[in-house]
Amino acid sequence: MNLIKGKNLEPFLLMPAKNGTCHECATAHAPEQPHNQQSLFYQYKFYADNGRWPTWKDAMEHCSQDIKKFWTKELSQRGIKID
């Protein structure tokens, strides 16, 4: 088993994501969809790697412009602003 060790949370380690889930957010989602920004796994893995907490913009970074536009609209309708 490979524990996930980040430069910003030592000596904190994360267990790997469950098989069949995204290795970044430990949530089952299509690869073209955003990571689950609300996932504690994603939040701590991102913090370990980047030294800051992730935003929805970070979670959508790998997505196409169409998917980013869709998610930004849907999140804004729920009061979540994406910068």
N, C-alpha and C positions, 0 to 999 in steps of 0.2 A: 504494500500500500504506500502510495506517495502522498505524504502530507503536504499541504500547501503552506509555504512559508513566505511571507512578504517582508520587505525591508522596513516597513513602518509599524509593525505590530509585534515585534519580537518581545517575548518568547511565545507569543500567541500563534497557534497553528490551526488550520482548518482541515477537517477530513475532506477527501475528494467528494465531488458531487455524485449522487446516486447514478448508477448506470441507467442510461436511457434519458437522462436529463442534460440540459445545457451545462457545460463545464464551467461557464462563467457565473451563472445565476442559480444553478441547481433547480431549474423549473423546466418542465416539458413544454417547449414551444418550437414552432417552425424556425429554421435558421434565419430566414429573412425578417422575422419579427424582432422587436426590441427585447433586450434582457429585462427581467422582472426587477425594476428599480426598487420595489418594496421588499424583495427577498433579503433576509438578513445575511444569507450566504453571499449574495452579490455585494451587498454593502460592505461587509468585512473584507471580502477578497479585493474589491476595488480600493478600499482604504489601505490595505496592506501593500498594494502595488503603487498607489498614487499619493498617499499621504493626505487624502481628503475624501469626504463622503461623495458618492455619485449622485448625479442629477438625472432627470429623465433624458436630458440631451445626451449625456454620456451613454445611457442605456440604448439610445437609438443611433449612436455614432456609426455603426456598421450597416445601417438600413439604407434602402434606396430613398430618393427624394419623395417618391409617392407615398411610401410607408411612413416616412417622417411627417409629411403633411397630414396624413390621416390621423396619426397618433397625436400630433400637436393639436389638431382640431378637437378630437375627442377628449383629451385631457383638459383643454381650455374650457370646454363645456361643463367640466366638473370642478372648475375653479383652480386648476393647476396651470400656472403660467410657465411656458418654456422659453428661455432666453436664447 
